[in-house]
Amino acid sequence: MNKTMYYVIFGSWNFDALSKITAHIVERETDSSVWIKGRRRAKASNKHQYFDTWREAHEALQENQSNKVASALRRLEQAKERFHKINSLTPED
């Protein structure tokens, strides 16, 4: 069985790797693993995942980045609140 699956990296220091979907020829597949060039790899982890279709991989990549943006915006708002609180401190506080 040879089929194409699509690989996405969710967590990496390499920005280019985070914005790519790469096709891989999978020789064998189970519920939790794929074999590529004779080597077994986990089908999914918290940092990567293989998908059956390019569209599924693209949607997962979009959702992951959307979640990261939302999280960053929340952290930014919290930092702004702390900054304003610090700026409003007086010697009596």
C-alpha positions as YAML, in Angstrom:
chain: A
units: angstrom
residues:
- id: 1
  name: MET
  ca: [0.00, 0.00, 0.00]
- id: 2
  name: ASN
  ca: [1.50, 3.30, -1.04]
- id: 3
  name: LYS
  ca: [-0.48, 6.46, -0.51]
- id: 4
  name: THR
  ca: [0.23, 10.14, -0.16]
- id: 5
  name: MET
  ca: [-0.27, 11.76, 3.21]
- id: 6
  name: TYR
  ca: [0.26, 15.37, 4.15]
- id: 7
  name: TYR
  ca: [2.58, 16.40, 6.98]
- id: 8
  name: VAL
  ca: [2.24, 19.52, 9.12]
- id: 9
  name: ILE
  ca: [4.56, 20.78, 11.87]
- id: 10
  name: PHE
  ca: [2.79, 22.70, 14.65]
- id: 11
  name: GLY
  ca: [5.74, 23.48, 16.89]
- id: 12
  name: SER
  ca: [9.22, 24.41, 15.71]
- id: 13
  name: TRP
  ca: [11.86, 27.11, 16.05]
- id: 14
  name: ASN
  ca: [12.02, 27.17, 12.24]
- id: 15
  name: PHE
  ca: [9.35, 29.59, 11.02]
- id: 16
  name: ASP
  ca: [9.46, 28.22, 7.46]
- id: 17
  name: ALA
  ca: [8.70, 24.72, 8.73]
- id: 18
  name: LEU
  ca: [5.57, 26.03, 10.47]
- id: 19
  name: SER
  ca: [4.07, 27.36, 7.26]
- id: 20
  name: LYS
  ca: [4.46, 24.31, 5.04]
- id: 21
  name: ILE
  ca: [2.42, 21.27, 4.16]
- id: 22
  name: THR
  ca: [4.59, 18.53, 2.73]
- id: 23
  name: ALA
  ca: [3.46, 15.43, 0.87]
- id: 24
  name: HIS
  ca: [4.96, 12.09, 1.90]
- id: 25
  name: ILE
  ca: [4.55, 8.65, 0.36]
- id: 26
  name: VAL
  ca: [3.40, 6.33, 3.13]
- id: 27
  name: GLU
  ca: [4.18, 2.64, 2.68]
- id: 28
  name: ARG
  ca: [2.13, 1.37, 5.61]
- id: 29
  name: GLU
  ca: [-0.34, 2.91, 8.05]
- id: 30
  name: THR
  ca: [-1.94, 1.98, 11.35]
- id: 31
  name: ASP
  ca: [-4.15, 4.06, 13.64]
- id: 32
  name: SER
  ca: [-1.10, 5.54, 15.36]
- id: 33
  name: SER
  ca: [1.83, 5.15, 12.97]
- id: 34
  name: VAL
  ca: [2.98, 5.58, 9.39]
- id: 35
  name: TRP
  ca: [5.99, 4.04, 7.64]
- id: 36
  name: ILE
  ca: [8.00, 6.26, 5.32]
- id: 37
  name: LYS
  ca: [11.13, 4.93, 3.60]
- id: 38
  name: GLY
  ca: [10.97, 1.88, 5.86]
- id: 39
  name: ARG
  ca: [10.92, 3.86, 9.10]
- id: 40
  name: ARG
  ca: [8.02, 4.00, 11.52]
- id: 41
  name: ARG
  ca: [6.86, 7.45, 12.59]
- id: 42
  name: ALA
  ca: [4.13, 8.55, 14.95]
- id: 43
  name: LYS
  ca: [1.10, 9.71, 13.00]
- id: 44
  name: ALA
  ca: [0.47, 12.55, 15.43]
- id: 45
  name: SER
  ca: [2.06, 14.33, 18.36]
- id: 46
  name: ASN
  ca: [1.69, 17.73, 19.96]
- id: 47
  name: LYS
  ca: [4.20, 19.07, 17.40]
- id: 48
  name: HIS
  ca: [3.26, 17.36, 14.14]
- id: 49
  name: GLN
  ca: [0.58, 15.35, 12.37]
- id: 50
  name: TYR
  ca: [-0.01, 13.42, 9.13]
- id: 51
  name: PHE
  ca: [-3.30, 13.96, 7.30]
- id: 52
  name: ASP
  ca: [-5.09, 12.03, 4.58]
- id: 53
  name: THR
  ca: [-5.82, 15.13, 2.49]
- id: 54
  name: TRP
  ca: [-4.13, 18.45, 1.81]
- id: 55
  name: ARG
  ca: [-7.35, 20.22, 2.80]
- id: 56
  name: GLU
  ca: [-7.41, 18.56, 6.24]
- id: 57
  name: ALA
  ca: [-3.76, 19.51, 6.76]
- id: 58
  name: HIS
  ca: [-4.45, 23.10, 5.70]
- id: 59
  name: GLU
  ca: [-7.47, 23.42, 8.01]
- id: 60
  name: ALA
  ca: [-5.48, 22.03, 10.96]
- id: 61
  name: LEU
  ca: [-2.61, 24.42, 10.26]
- id: 62
  name: GLN
  ca: [-5.02, 27.36, 10.06]
- id: 63
  name: GLU
  ca: [-6.76, 26.40, 13.29]
- id: 64
  name: ASN
  ca: [-3.45, 25.94, 15.10]
- id: 65
  name: GLN
  ca: [-2.16, 29.35, 14.02]
- id: 66
  name: SER
  ca: [-5.51, 30.99, 14.80]
- id: 67
  name: ASN
  ca: [-5.29, 29.59, 18.34]
- id: 68
  name: LYS
  ca: [-1.73, 30.90, 18.68]
- id: 69
  name: VAL
  ca: [-2.82, 34.38, 17.54]
- id: 70
  name: ALA
  ca: [-5.73, 34.40, 20.00]
- id: 71
  name: SER
  ca: [-3.41, 33.32, 22.81]
- id: 72
  name: ALA
  ca: [-0.85, 36.00, 21.91]
- id: 73
  name: LEU
  ca: [-3.57, 38.67, 21.86]
- id: 74
  name: ARG
  ca: [-4.74, 37.60, 25.34]
- id: 75
  name: ARG
  ca: [-1.16, 37.77, 26.64]
- id: 76
  name: LEU
  ca: [-0.75, 41.21, 25.05]
- id: 77
  name: GLU
  ca: [-3.90, 42.50, 26.77]
- id: 78
  name: GLN
  ca: [-2.70, 41.13, 30.11]
- id: 79
  name: ALA
  ca: [0.70, 42.80, 29.62]
- id: 80
  name: LYS
  ca: [-1.00, 46.11, 28.78]
- id: 81
  name: GLU
  ca: [-3.13, 45.88, 31.92]
- id: 82
  name: ARG
  ca: [-0.04, 45.23, 34.07]
- id: 83
  name: PHE
  ca: [1.79, 48.09, 32.36]
- id: 84
  name: HIS
  ca: [-1.06, 50.53, 33.07]
- id: 85
  name: LYS
  ca: [-1.28, 49.30, 36.65]
- id: 86
  name: ILE
  ca: [2.47, 49.83, 37.12]
- id: 87
  name: ASN
  ca: [2.26, 53.31, 35.59]
- id: 88
  name: SER
  ca: [-0.52, 54.26, 37.99]
- id: 89
  name: LEU
  ca: [1.44, 53.23, 41.11]
- id: 90
  name: THR
  ca: [2.18, 55.97, 43.60]
- id: 91
  name: PRO
  ca: [4.61, 56.01, 46.54]
- id: 92
  name: GLU
  ca: [1.65, 55.39, 48.84]
- id: 93
  name: ASP
  ca: [0.87, 52.04, 47.11]
...
